[in-house]
Amino acid sequence: CVAASYRTADHWITNVARGAISIPCAVTDEIAEIALAAAKAVAGEIVGIDLFEIPGGYLVNEINHTLEFKGCMTATGCNIPARITDFLIGQVAVQNTKRNGNVQTAIREIRQTV
């Protein structure tokens, strides 16, 4: 789990691209656990999870495979594209390591091509 934010708007549509405001939300253990379980349920590695706060916990509203994270980045200061890039480099490094056996060499080779 990378970052979380609350979105609020005068309208029921709370997309930042449509005028909503994004404010930071602490990523608690509970939020991370629910988000990771939701991602796993759809075999998603890079997804956005929308949660509703309900009495007693959280409810998964939707799982997005196309991410809009500008508002979350602005609110939290988290460089989400960099985190995604690091994740992808790590995934490629794992695959390359299986072929050549050296993770540091694999990462160095990948970074040279990025």
LORO-710733 format. One record per atom (N, C-alpha, C, O, CB): x, y, z; atom name; residue in three letters. Coordinates in Angstrom, 3 decimals. Last residue first. Glycine has a CB too. Layout:
          u          v          w   name   resn
          X          Y          Z     CA    ALA
...
***
This chain:
          u          v          w   name   resn
     16.293      2.338    -18.605      N    VAL
     15.143      3.192    -18.266     CA    VAL
     15.462      4.642    -18.544      C    VAL
     14.621      5.513    -18.323      O    VAL
     14.741      3.016    -16.793     CB    VAL
     18.581      0.912    -18.970      N    THR
     17.663      0.988    -20.109     CA    THR
     16.485      1.912    -19.855      C    THR
     15.749      2.242    -20.785      O    THR
     17.153     -0.386    -20.453     CB    THR
     19.855      0.967    -16.567      N    GLN
     20.563      1.538    -17.714     CA    GLN
     19.635      1.699    -18.912      C    GLN
     19.883      2.538    -19.778      O    GLN
     21.759      0.660    -18.094     CB    GLN
     18.123     -0.481    -14.939      N    ARG
     18.223      0.971    -14.748     CA    ARG
     18.939      1.645    -15.921      C    ARG
     18.643      2.799    -16.230      O    ARG
     18.961      1.283    -13.439     CB    ARG
     18.712     -3.102    -15.857      N    ILE
     17.387     -2.510    -16.064     CA    ILE
     17.471     -0.996    -15.970      C    ILE
     16.944     -0.295    -16.833      O    ILE
     16.373     -3.054    -15.035     CB    ILE
     21.338     -3.484    -14.987      N    GLU
     21.011     -3.575    -16.415     CA    GLU
     19.677     -2.906    -16.720      C    GLU
     19.537     -2.220    -17.733      O    GLU
     20.975     -5.040    -16.863     CB    GLU
     20.969     -3.264    -12.200      N    ARG
     21.844     -2.327    -12.902     CA    ARG
     21.524     -2.316    -14.405      C    ARG
     21.449     -1.250    -15.016      O    ARG
     23.331     -2.698    -12.668     CB    ARG
     19.342     -5.520    -11.742      N    ILE
     18.825     -4.170    -11.478     CA    ILE
     19.657     -3.131    -12.222      C    ILE
     19.099     -2.207    -12.814      O    ILE
     18.826     -3.869     -9.959     CB    ILE
     21.141     -7.599    -12.476      N    ALA
     19.849     -7.448    -13.155     CA    ALA
     19.302     -6.039    -12.969      C    ALA
     18.846     -5.423    -13.932      O    ALA
     18.837     -8.481    -12.627     CB    ALA
     23.180     -7.249    -10.628      N    THR
     23.466     -7.101    -12.056     CA    THR
     22.173     -6.868    -12.823      C    THR
     22.123     -6.028    -13.722      O    THR
     24.200     -8.347    -12.603     CB    THR
     21.720     -7.844     -8.296      N    GLN
     22.337     -6.525     -8.468     CA    GLN
     22.662     -6.251     -9.937      C    GLN
     22.441     -5.144    -10.429      O    GLN
     23.614     -6.420     -7.621     CB    GLN
     20.928    -10.550     -8.681      N    VAL
     19.923     -9.492     -8.628     CA    VAL
     20.542     -8.113     -8.840      C    VAL
     19.934     -7.278     -9.511      O    VAL
     19.191     -9.533     -7.293     CB    VAL
     21.951    -13.114    -10.568      N    ASN
     22.517    -12.021     -9.786     CA    ASN
     21.572    -10.828     -9.810      C    ASN
     21.429    -10.167    -10.839      O    ASN
     23.908    -11.623    -10.325     CB    ASN
     20.946    -15.172    -12.285      N    GLY
     21.330    -15.483    -10.913     CA    GLY
     21.873    -14.349    -10.071      C    GLY
     22.240    -14.595     -8.921      O    GLY
     22.314    -16.518    -10.942     CB    GLY
     19.897    -15.040    -14.842      N    ASN
     21.350    -14.921    -14.696     CA    ASN
     21.857    -15.071    -13.261      C    ASN
     23.067    -15.095    -13.036      O    ASN
     21.788    -13.600    -15.228     CB    ASN
     17.121    -15.784    -14.616      N    ARG
     17.910    -16.155    -15.788     CA    ARG
     19.412    -16.100    -15.532      C    ARG
     20.139    -17.002    -15.948      O    ARG
     17.564    -15.251    -16.943     CB    ARG
     16.276    -14.812    -12.237      N    LYS
     16.007    -16.228    -12.499     CA    LYS
     16.833    -16.715    -13.683      C    LYS
     17.203    -17.887    -13.760      O    LYS
     14.504    -16.457    -12.767     CB    LYS
     16.876    -12.188    -12.649      N    THR
     17.697    -12.945    -11.703     CA    THR
     17.493    -14.435    -11.907      C    THR
     18.427    -15.225    -11.766      O    THR
     17.362    -12.555    -10.253     CB    THR
     14.804    -11.403    -14.320      N    ASN
     16.167    -11.461    -14.857     CA    ASN
     17.085    -12.273    -13.955      C    ASN
     17.975    -12.970    -14.441      O    ASN
     16.730    -10.051    -15.036     CB    ASN
     12.664    -11.519    -12.481      N    GLN
     12.658    -12.371    -13.674     CA    GLN
     14.061    -12.516    -14.262      C    GLN
     14.465    -13.610    -14.656      O    GLN
     11.704    -11.799    -14.731     CB    GLN
     13.527     -9.579    -10.655      N    VAL
     13.264    -10.951    -10.205     CA    VAL
     13.304    -11.901    -11.393      C    VAL
     13.913    -12.968    -11.317      O    VAL
     11.895    -11.045     -9.485     CB    VAL
     13.604     -7.341    -12.316      N    ALA
     14.846     -7.852    -11.722     CA    ALA
     14.676     -9.284    -11.244      C    ALA
     15.575    -10.108    -11.406      O    ALA
     15.289     -6.964    -10.555     CB    ALA
     10.906     -6.948    -12.802      N    VAL
     11.768     -7.348    -13.915     CA    VAL
     13.074     -7.931    -13.381      C    VAL
     13.591     -8.904    -13.929      O    VAL
     12.055     -6.146    -14.848     CB    VAL
     10.158     -6.186    -10.211      N    GLN
      9.553     -7.362    -10.834     CA    GLN
     10.404     -7.876    -11.993      C    GLN
     10.598     -9.082    -12.149      O    GLN
      8.141     -7.036    -11.324     CB    GLN
     11.699     -3.855     -9.849      N    GLY
     11.882     -5.012     -8.973     CA    GLY
     11.324     -6.287     -9.577      C    GLY
     11.938     -7.349     -9.472      O    GLY
     11.230     -4.759     -7.636     CB    GLY
     10.554     -2.252    -11.794      N    ILE
     11.971     -2.614    -11.909     CA    ILE
     12.260     -3.832    -11.046      C    ILE
     12.983     -4.737    -11.463      O    ILE
     12.883     -1.429    -11.496     CB    ILE
      7.993     -2.015    -10.651      N    LEU
      8.168     -2.695    -11.935     CA    LEU
      9.619     -3.114    -12.153      C    LEU
      9.881     -4.212    -12.644      O    LEU
      7.710     -1.792    -13.078     CB    LEU
      8.605     -0.580     -8.300      N    PHE
      7.957     -1.890     -8.231     CA    PHE
      8.197     -2.675     -9.517      C    PHE
      8.558     -3.851     -9.480      O    PHE
      6.446     -1.733     -7.976     CB    PHE
      9.658      1.781     -9.389      N    ASP
     10.497      0.926     -8.536     CA    ASP
      9.926     -0.483     -8.439      C    ASP
     10.667     -1.464     -8.489      O    ASP
     10.631      1.534     -7.131     CB    ASP
      7.325      2.709    -10.708      N    THR
      8.537      2.381    -11.466     CA    THR
      9.446      1.460    -10.667      C    THR
      9.951      0.470    -11.197      O    THR
      9.293      3.659    -11.852     CB    THR
      5.681      3.181     -8.507      N    ILE
      5.275      2.198     -9.515     CA    ILE
      6.493      1.751    -10.314      C    ILE
      6.675      0.560    -10.567      O    ILE
      4.191      2.784    -10.459     CB    ILE
      7.165      5.204     -7.268      N    ARG
      6.917      3.947     -6.549     CA    ARG
      6.502      2.843     -7.516      C    ARG
      6.923      1.697     -7.366      O    ARG
      5.830      4.144     -5.474     CB    ARG
      7.030      7.175     -9.231      N    ALA
      8.339      6.619     -8.854     CA    ALA
      8.174      5.293     -8.131      C    ALA
      8.949      4.362     -8.350      O    ALA
      9.114      7.608     -7.966     CB    ALA
      4.249      7.715     -9.234      N    PRO
      4.902      7.152    -10.428     CA    PRO
      6.275      6.543    -10.113      C    PRO
      6.635      5.507    -10.671      O    PRO
      5.059      8.237    -11.495     CB    PRO
      3.986      8.715     -6.508      N    ILE
      3.400      7.437     -6.907     CA    ILE
      4.013      6.895     -8.199      C    ILE
      4.283      5.696     -8.265      O    ILE
      1.901      7.589     -7.078     CB    ILE
      5.415     10.231     -4.226      N    ASN
      5.697     10.188     -5.659     CA    ASN
      5.250      8.824     -6.189      C    ASN
      6.054      7.898     -6.300      O    ASN
      7.225     10.441     -5.952     CB    ASN
      3.495     11.808     -1.793      N    CYS
      4.037     10.527     -2.244     CA    CYS
      4.220     10.563     -3.763      C    CYS
      3.286     10.887     -4.496      O    CYS
      3.104      9.349     -1.827     CB    CYS
      2.180     13.978     -0.864      N    GLY
      3.589     14.155     -1.198     CA    GLY
      4.257     12.877     -1.667      C    GLY
      5.463     12.864     -1.914      O    GLY
      4.325     14.692     -0.016     CB    GLY
     -0.534     13.974     -0.336      N    THR
      0.359     13.186      0.528     CA    THR
      1.839     13.442      0.293      C    THR
      2.664     13.152      1.159      O    THR
      0.086     11.734      0.334     CB    THR
     -1.813     15.693     -2.161      N    ALA
     -2.204     15.677     -0.748     CA    ALA
     -1.155     15.032      0.148      C    ALA
     -0.917     15.494      1.264      O    ALA
     -3.516     14.949     -0.587     CB    ALA
     -0.577     15.087     -4.594      N    THR
     -0.555     16.454     -4.088     CA    THR
     -0.845     16.476     -2.589      C    THR
     -0.191     17.200     -1.838      O    THR
     -1.572     17.324     -4.842     CB    THR
     -1.215     12.360     -4.810      N    MET
      0.186     12.800     -4.775     CA    MET
      0.300     14.195     -4.178      C    MET
      1.174     14.453     -3.350      O    MET
      0.797     12.781     -6.187     CB    MET
     -3.985     12.504     -4.934      N    CYS
     -3.356     11.794     -3.819     CA    CYS
     -1.896     12.211     -3.687      C    CYS
     -1.397     12.393     -2.576      O    CYS
     -3.462     10.265     -4.012     CB    CYS
     -4.293     13.869     -7.381      N    GLY
     -4.782     14.445     -6.130     CA    GLY
     -4.140     13.811     -4.914      C    GLY
     -3.789     14.508     -3.962      O    GLY
     -6.277     14.301     -6.042     CB    GLY
     -3.132     12.008     -9.198      N    LYS
     -2.603     13.367     -9.055     CA    LYS
     -3.028     13.987     -7.722      C    LYS
     -2.202     14.565     -7.016      O    LYS
     -3.077     14.250    -10.224     CB    LYS
     -4.028      9.489     -9.830      N    PHE
     -3.405      9.691     -8.522     CA    PHE
     -2.823     11.083     -8.322      C    PHE
     -2.088     11.308     -7.360      O    PHE
     -2.329      8.682     -8.325     CB    PHE
     -5.889      7.263    -11.264      N    GLU
     -5.826      8.726    -11.261     CA    GLU
     -5.284      9.087     -9.886      C    GLU
     -6.001      9.001     -8.889      O    GLU
     -7.255      9.410    -11.554     CB    GLU
     -5.349      4.199    -13.001      N    LEU
     -5.223      5.027    -11.808     CA    LEU
     -5.236      6.514    -12.119      C    LEU
     -4.665      6.960    -13.114      O    LEU
     -3.959      4.680    -11.078     CB    LEU
     -7.039      1.469    -13.877      N    THR
     -6.491      2.690    -14.471     CA    THR
     -6.512      3.749    -13.383      C    THR
     -7.576      4.144    -12.906      O    THR
     -7.309      3.150    -15.750     CB    THR
     -8.140     -0.318    -12.190      N    HIS
     -6.879     -0.717    -12.822     CA    HIS
     -6.269      0.427    -13.633      C    HIS
     -5.105      0.355    -14.028      O    HIS
     -7.101     -1.933    -13.726     CB    HIS
     -9.751      0.020     -9.123      N    ASN
     -9.458      0.649    -10.414     CA    ASN
     -8.125      0.172    -10.969      C    ASN
     -7.100      0.252    -10.292      O    ASN
     -9.451      2.172    -10.277     CB    ASN
    -12.372     -1.121     -7.353      N    ILE
    -10.962     -1.404     -7.602     CA    ILE
    -10.673     -0.918     -9.017      C    ILE
    -11.274     -1.387     -9.983      O    ILE
    -10.622     -2.948     -7.425     CB    ILE
    -14.699      0.283     -4.964      N    GLU
    -14.283     -0.141     -6.297     CA    GLU
    -12.781     -0.352     -6.344      C    GLU
    -12.027      0.153     -5.512      O    GLU
    -14.707      0.887     -7.349     CB    GLU
    -15.340      0.009     -2.227      N    ASN
    -16.308      0.540     -3.171     CA    ASN
    -15.965      0.121     -4.598      C    ASN
    -16.829     -0.337     -5.346      O    ASN
    -16.370      2.062     -3.067     CB    ASN
    -14.989     -1.845      0.614      N    VAL
    -14.390     -1.621     -0.702     CA    VAL
    -15.491     -1.178     -1.656      C    VAL
    -16.463     -1.904     -1.869      O    VAL
    -13.669     -2.911     -1.232     CB    VAL
    -15.418     -0.359      3.719      N    LEU
    -16.078     -1.135      2.676     CA    LEU
    -15.390     -0.817      1.350      C    LEU
    -15.226      0.353      1.002      O    LEU
    -17.618     -0.820      2.612     CB    LEU
    -14.348     -0.458      7.158      N    TYR
    -14.267      0.054      5.787     CA    TYR
    -14.975     -0.901      4.838      C    TYR
    -15.114     -2.091      5.118      O    TYR
    -12.791      0.250      5.355     CB    TYR
    -15.656      0.036     10.438      N    GLY
    -14.592     -0.359      9.522     CA    GLY
    -14.653      0.319      8.172      C    GLY
    -14.966      1.504      8.059      O    GLY
    -14.626     -1.819      9.325     CB    GLY
    -17.709      0.840     12.139      N    GLY
    -17.009     -0.400     12.442     CA    GLY
    -15.924     -0.793     11.457      C    GLY
    -15.319     -1.853     11.613      O    GLY
    -17.979     -1.486     12.523     CB    GLY
    -19.553      2.505      9.764      N    PRO
    -19.459      2.190     11.189     CA    PRO
    -18.774      0.838     11.393      C    PRO
    -19.225     -0.180     10.869      O    PRO
    -20.861      2.184     11.836     CB    PRO
    -17.252      3.099      7.038      N    ILE
    -18.577      2.750      7.541     CA    ILE
    -18.455      2.484      9.037      C    ILE
    -17.349      2.258      9.527      O    ILE
    -19.170      1.506      6.787     CB    ILE
    -15.627      4.646      4.462      N    GLU
    -15.614      4.446      5.907     CA    GLU
    -17.051      4.194      6.336      C    GLU
    -17.950      4.978      6.033      O    GLU
    -14.991      5.681      6.667     CB    GLU
    -14.935      3.060      1.413      N    PHE
    -15.875      3.876      2.176     CA    PHE
    -15.632      3.597      3.647      C    PHE
    -15.450      2.446      4.042      O    PHE
    -17.364      3.576      1.777     CB    PHE
    -12.194      3.068     -0.863      N    LEU
    -12.846      2.546      0.339     CA    LEU
    -13.846      3.561      0.864      C    LEU
    -13.631      4.769      0.772      O    LEU
    -11.805      2.202      1.426     CB    LEU
    -10.766      2.140     -3.842      N    ASP
    -11.621      3.141     -3.205     CA    ASP
    -12.350      2.487     -2.046      C    ASP
    -13.037      1.480     -2.219      O    ASP
    -12.631      3.758     -4.221     CB    ASP
     -7.605      1.437     -4.937      N    ILE
     -8.723      0.873     -4.178     CA    ILE
     -9.492      2.023     -3.537      C    ILE
     -8.921      2.797     -2.768      O    ILE
     -8.223     -0.147     -3.091     CB    ILE
     -5.847      1.021     -7.879      N    GLY
     -6.346      1.985     -6.911     CA    GLY
     -7.573      1.394     -6.246      C    GLY
     -8.478      0.905     -6.922      O    GLY
     -6.673      3.351     -7.582     CB    GLY
     -3.066     -1.136     -8.656      N    VAL
     -4.478     -0.761     -8.695     CA    VAL
     -4.754      0.343     -7.679      C    VAL
     -3.981      0.559     -6.746      O    VAL
     -5.379     -1.989     -8.418     CB    VAL
     -0.975     -3.353     -9.620      N    ILE
     -0.963     -1.892     -9.553     CA    ILE
     -2.402     -1.439     -9.749      C    ILE
     -2.893     -1.369    -10.876      O    ILE
      0.007     -1.252    -10.636     CB    ILE
     -1.818     -5.982     -9.426      N    GLU
     -0.540     -5.607     -8.833     CA    GLU
     -0.411     -4.098     -8.687      C    GLU
      0.198     -3.617     -7.732      O    GLU
      0.607     -6.146     -9.670     CB    GLU
     -4.643     -8.009     -8.978      N    GLY
     -4.109     -6.703     -9.363     CA    GLY
     -2.807     -6.392     -8.659      C    GLY
     -2.703     -6.523     -7.439      O    GLY
     -5.114     -5.619     -9.069     CB    GLY
     -6.374    -10.152     -8.678      N    ALA
     -5.020    -10.390     -9.213     CA    ALA
     -4.393     -9.093     -9.715      C    ALA
     -3.705     -9.074    -10.736      O    ALA
     -5.065    -11.427    -10.354     CB    ALA
     -8.541     -9.525     -7.225      N    VAL
     -8.659     -9.333     -8.676     CA    VAL
     -7.319     -9.545     -9.386      C    VAL
     -7.152     -9.164    -10.545      O    VAL
     -9.192     -7.928     -8.982     CB    VAL
     -7.694    -10.093     -4.667      N    ALA
     -8.940    -10.714     -5.135     CA    ALA
     -9.120    -10.582     -6.642      C    ALA
     -9.769    -11.419     -7.270      O    ALA
    -10.132    -10.094     -4.425     CB    ALA
     -5.520     -8.395     -4.304      N    LYS
     -5.273     -9.828     -4.507     CA    LYS
     -6.510    -10.519     -5.087      C    LYS
     -6.385    -11.428     -5.908      O    LYS
     -4.866    -10.498     -3.176     CB    LYS
     -6.884     -6.010     -3.822      N    ALA
     -6.019     -6.140     -5.004     CA    ALA
     -5.775     -7.606     -5.331      C    ALA
     -5.818     -8.008     -6.494      O    ALA
     -4.675     -5.419     -4.778     CB    ALA
     -8.118     -6.697     -1.394      N    ALA
     -8.936     -6.352     -2.563     CA    ALA
     -8.122     -6.493     -3.846      C    ALA
     -8.610     -7.031     -4.840      O    ALA
     -9.486     -4.915     -2.437     CB    ALA
     -5.874     -7.073      0.228      N    ALA
     -6.790     -8.198     -0.001     CA    ALA
     -7.662     -7.937     -1.230      C    ALA
     -7.917     -8.849     -2.017      O    ALA
     -7.679     -8.440      1.244     CB    ALA
     -4.822     -4.473      0.197      N    LEU
     -4.042     -5.575     -0.368     CA    LEU
     -4.917     -6.794     -0.650      C    LEU
     -4.724     -7.474     -1.658      O    LEU
     -2.905     -5.959      0.579     CB    LEU
     -6.921     -3.088      1.487      N    ALA
     -6.522     -2.738      0.123     CA    ALA
     -5.744     -3.873     -0.535      C    ALA
     -5.983     -4.197     -1.698      O    ALA
     -5.680     -1.460      0.126     CB    ALA
     -6.940     -4.329      4.020      N    ILE
     -8.128     -4.387      3.165     CA    ILE
     -7.752     -4.105      1.711      C    ILE
     -8.210     -4.802      0.805      O    ILE
     -9.196     -3.379      3.647     CB    ILE
     -4.331     -3.681      4.927      N    GLU
     -4.776     -5.077      4.841     CA    GLU
     -5.971     -5.226      3.899      C    GLU
     -6.009     -6.142      3.078      O    GLU
     -5.140     -5.605      6.235     CB    GLU
     -4.373     -0.865      4.900      N    ALA
     -3.420     -1.605      4.060     CA    ALA
     -3.874     -3.044      3.859      C    ALA
     -3.810     -3.567      2.746      O    ALA
     -2.017     -1.582      4.687     CB    ALA
     -6.369     -0.377      6.831      N    ILE
     -6.543      0.082      5.453     CA    ILE
     -5.632     -0.700      4.517      C    ILE
     -6.069     -1.149      3.457      O    ILE
     -6.255      1.592      5.340     CB    ILE
     -5.126     -1.547      9.104      N    GLU
     -6.420     -2.036      8.620     CA    GLU
     -6.656     -1.629      7.162      C    GLU
     -7.094     -2.447      6.353      O    GLU
     -7.557     -1.501      9.508     CB    GLU
     -2.826     -0.015      9.439      N    ASP
     -2.694     -1.448      9.157     CA    ASP
     -3.986     -2.001      8.574      C    ASP
     -3.957     -2.825      7.660      O    ASP
     -2.317     -2.221     10.434     CB    ASP
     -3.407      3.107      7.680      N    THR
     -3.363      2.267      8.879     CA    THR
     -3.147      0.814      8.471      C    THR
     -3.271      0.463      7.298      O    THR
     -4.670      2.415      9.712     CB    THR
     -2.295      5.729      6.235      N    VAL
     -2.468      4.332      5.836     CA    VAL
     -2.293      3.481      7.091      C    VAL
     -1.173      3.180      7.504      O    VAL
     -1.442      3.912      4.703     CB    VAL
     -4.036      8.758      6.721      N    ALA
     -3.004      7.838      7.198     CA    ALA
     -3.319      6.422      6.721      C    ALA
     -4.462      5.972      6.793      O    ALA
     -2.895      7.881      8.747     CB    ALA
     -4.695     10.941      4.148      N    CYS
     -5.298      9.929      5.020     CA    CYS
     -4.175      8.989      5.440      C    CYS
     -3.442      8.480      4.591      O    CYS
     -6.477      9.144      4.296     CB    CYS
     -4.807     14.326      2.905      N    PRO
     -4.106     13.107      3.330     CA    PRO
     -4.944     12.220      4.252      C    PRO
     -5.778     12.696      5.022      O    PRO
     -2.819     13.479      4.030     CB    PRO
     -7.316     15.232      0.463      N    ILE
     -6.555     15.527      1.679     CA    ILE
     -5.933     14.231      2.192      C    ILE
     -6.468     13.150      1.946      O    ILE
     -7.465     16.183      2.773     CB    ILE
     -8.537     16.653     -2.491      N    SER
     -7.919     15.477     -1.878     CA    SER
     -7.117     15.924     -0.666      C    SER
     -6.336     16.873     -0.743      O    SER
     -7.010     14.717     -2.897     CB    SER
    -11.548     17.804     -3.882      N    ILE
    -10.335     18.125     -3.131     CA    ILE
     -9.847     16.849     -2.465      C    ILE
    -10.638     16.064     -1.942      O    ILE
    -10.592     19.253     -2.071     CB    ILE
    -12.970     17.738     -7.208      N    ALA
    -12.912     17.353     -5.795     CA    ALA
    -11.577     17.774     -5.184      C    ALA
    -10.612     18.061     -5.892      O    ALA
    -13.118     15.827     -5.637     CB    ALA
    -12.962     18.267     -9.970      N    GLY
    -13.122     19.351     -9.016     CA    GLY
    -13.085     18.990     -7.546      C    GLY
    -13.163     19.884     -6.703      O    GLY
    -14.362     20.005     -9.278     CB    GLY
    -12.451     16.155    -11.584      N    ARG
    -13.740     16.833    -11.776     CA    ARG
    -14.030     17.824    -10.663      C    ARG
    -15.182     18.187    -10.427      O    ARG
    -14.866     15.813    -11.856     CB    ARG
    -10.103     15.114    -10.753      N    ALA
    -10.131     15.644    -12.119     CA    ALA
    -11.424     16.401    -12.402      C    ALA
    -11.493     17.193    -13.342      O    ALA
     -9.962     14.512    -13.130     CB    ALA
    -10.895     14.016     -8.369      N    VAL
    -10.136     15.257     -8.329     CA    VAL
    -10.141     15.917     -9.705      C    VAL
    -10.178     17.144     -9.807      O    VAL
     -8.692     14.998     -7.858     CB    VAL
    -14.131     12.745     -7.977      N    ASN
    -12.878     12.661     -8.728     CA    ASN
    -12.185     14.018     -8.665      C    ASN
    -12.817     15.051     -8.883      O    ASN
    -13.131     12.228    -10.213     CB    ASN
    -16.587     12.494     -6.702      N    THR
    -15.439     12.998     -5.943     CA    THR
    -14.107     12.781     -6.653      C    THR
    -13.070     12.648     -6.003      O    THR
    -15.395     12.337     -4.592     CB    THR
    -19.883     13.180     -7.112      N    ILE
    -18.702     12.738     -7.858     CA    ILE
    -17.472     13.346     -7.186      C    ILE
    -17.336     14.568     -7.112      O    ILE
    -18.787     13.155     -9.380     CB    ILE
    -21.711     14.532     -5.587      N    TRP
    -21.443     13.137     -5.229     CA    TRP
    -20.255     12.567     -5.991      C    TRP
    -19.674     11.570     -5.562      O    TRP
    -22.671     12.285     -5.490     CB    TRP
    -20.407     17.813     -4.806      N    HIS
    -21.201     16.919     -5.630     CA    HIS
    -20.878     15.488     -5.227      C    HIS
    -19.857     15.255     -4.581      O    HIS
    -20.930     17.154     -7.146     CB    HIS
    -18.533     19.065     -3.363      N    ASP
    -19.915     19.490     -3.136     CA    ASP
    -20.897     18.576     -3.849      C    ASP
    -22.086     18.568     -3.531      O    ASP
    -20.114     20.930     -3.599     CB    ASP
    -16.121     16.657     -2.162      N    ALA
    -16.649     17.588     -3.164     CA    ALA
    -18.063     17.988     -2.768      C    ALA
    -18.703     17.332     -1.946      O    ALA
    -16.631     16.954     -4.592     CB    ALA
    -13.158     14.895     -1.252      N    THR
    -14.413     15.531     -0.891     CA    THR
    -14.816     16.529     -1.975      C    THR
    -13.971     17.157     -2.613      O    THR
    -14.296     16.230      0.481     CB    THR
    -11.207     12.136     -0.431      N    ARG
    -11.651     13.049     -1.481     CA    ARG
    -13.003     13.607     -1.069      C    ARG
    -13.876     12.878     -0.597      O    ARG
    -11.732     12.332     -2.875     CB    ARG
     -8.318     11.224      1.392      N    TYR
     -9.762     11.422      1.383     CA    TYR
    -10.070     12.351      0.215      C    TYR
     -9.286     13.249     -0.093      O    TYR
    -10.287     12.014      2.755     CB    TYR
     -5.725      8.926      0.486      N    SER
     -6.249     10.277      0.669     CA    SER
     -7.766     10.219      0.728      C    SER
     -8.404      9.309      0.198      O    SER
     -5.779     11.220     -0.470     CB    SER
     -2.692      7.062      0.751      N    ALA
     -4.151      7.151      0.827     CA    ALA
     -4.550      8.609      1.008      C    ALA
     -3.823      9.409      1.596      O    ALA
     -4.709      6.277      1.990     CB    ALA
     -0.108      4.947     -0.647      N    ALA
     -0.606      6.199     -0.077     CA    ALA
     -2.129      6.158     -0.040      C    ALA
     -2.765      5.339     -0.703      O    ALA
     -0.107      7.427     -0.897     CB    ALA
      0.676      2.131     -0.933      N    VAL
      1.576      3.261     -1.149     CA    VAL
      1.116      4.524     -0.430      C    VAL
      1.889      5.112      0.326      O    VAL
      1.704      3.539     -2.625     CB    VAL
      0.855     -1.169      0.000      N    CYS
      0.000      0.000      0.000     CA    CYS
      0.903      1.235      0.000      C    CYS
      1.792      1.359      0.843      O    CYS
     -0.974     -0.004      1.231     CB    CYS
***
